């Protein structure tokens, strides 16, 4: 039986686990710093930790479990990793370079059941959730990649927007965030972490009531129920009115800005009337909402969708701005590699088959 990765423990959980086995609190802090500050990959490298503690950890846990299957590097510095899990499943993780720092996009599930009709992630249905450790290790593997380059670079931002629906794996996603933002470890600030959801209303409410304190993004992608149901089947169960009620609760409870993600699909949701309808939907929430317009990365299996023209994107943006809506156009990364989320994984699995 494979031992679990120690990356799955929060500092509080590690402190409690070691405490139950006779080790004082400071020992957990020592181990934590070796893992996340010094980034060792073997327990035996923890030279100032008591040998009995090192042996105990090695008997019950491992550190690294992901194997690098494929790595694609873009001319713009984007790196897409395809990792193999211990059960043979494949997941994607992406490193992106921005002016403000280095951002990592992590995956939370093996496959996705949300079933958005334009998305490569849902081409392969969900087979299981990732553990907190498997999500944390994606960040650690990218950081180790940066360490090996020897340029003193560190991951500064995180987006939970990879394959899967993060709120469908809520507990593991939450533990992952607690590990990553802990000030004694990687210390990635909560304002530098964004979680994206396709719109699980009850989980948005739970997220608002949590102590996580990180940013929220909503995959909206349509200004009305007719279009959203057509391109996102989740809208049948959670229509826009119910979603917006959950968003209102979040805004009132946290007073924090949210991002409304909007992929522009040619002749589907990118016309001026759609922009005006979207502006009306945002309405009084405009002071705490930013619409992020996303140029579509075409997917072979979804050939019914094409990328909106630059002129259409600009016109859509201008229309929102004239209506007083805060908006931006997402900068593209990795367009010379398999840029769409889930695309590399899908291609590699098909190739193997």
C-alpha positions, 0 to 999 in steps of 0.5 A: 500500500502506498504511503500518503504524502505528508503535503496533505497535512496542515500545520495544525494537523501535523502538530496534532499527529506528532503530539499524539505520538509524544513529540512537542509542538516545535518539532512540527514547525521544524518539519514544516520549515524543512518541507516548505522553506528548505524544500527537501525531498527526503525525510533523511535530509532533515538534519536537525530533526530528532532521528526518532521523529524522522523515522516515524515520519518515514514509516507513515508518510512519503514526500513526493508522489507525482511523476513528471510525464510530459512538460511543454514550454512556451516561447512566452515562458509558460510551462505546462506540466502533465503529472502522473499520479500513483494510480496512473491517472494524469493531471495538468498544472501550469506555470505562467509568468506575469509582470506581477510574479509567477503564477501556478494554476492547479488541478483539483480533480481527475477529469470533470463532470461539470460538462461545459460544452466548450471546455477540454477539461470535461472531455474526460469525465471525473474519476476521482477527487485529488487529495489535498496532498496531490494539490499541494504537490503540484505547487511544490513540483513547480517550485522545485522546477524553479529551484533547479533553474537556480535563478532564485524564483518563487511561486507568488500567485495561485489560481485554482482553475485547472481540471475539475470543479474546486468546490466539488472537492471542497474539503481537500481544496480548503486544506490545500489553501491552508497549507499554501498560505501558511506564513511559516511555509510558502507564505503565499498571501491570500490576496494572491490566491484565486479559486474559480467555480462554475457556480455551486451556489451552496458552496459559494455561501460556505466559502463566504462563511469560511476563514480562507480569505482568498479571492473568488472567481465565477465562471459565468460565460453567458448573460442569460439562462438560455445561452448559459444552459446551452453551453454550461449544463450546470445552469439547469440545476443552478440557474443564474438567479440562484447563482446571483443570490449566492454571489450577493451573499458572498459580497455582503458577507465579505465585502470583497471583489469578485471576478466574473469570467466570460469566455467569448465564443464567436456568434454565441455570446459575443454580440453587443446585445449580450454585452448590454445584457451582461451589464444589466445583470451585473447591475448594482454589483459593479462596485465589487465585480470585475468582468474578465473577458477570455479569448477562446482557445479552440478545442478540436472536439468542440469545433462548433465554437470559434474564437471571437475576432479581435474587433468583437472582443474590443467592441464587447469590452468598450460596450461594458466600459460605457455601461460603467462595468469594470472589465479586462481582457485576459492576457493569453499564455502558452498559445504555441502549446496546448493552451486550453485547460485539459487539452494536453491531458486529453491528447496524451490519453488518446495517444496512449489508447 
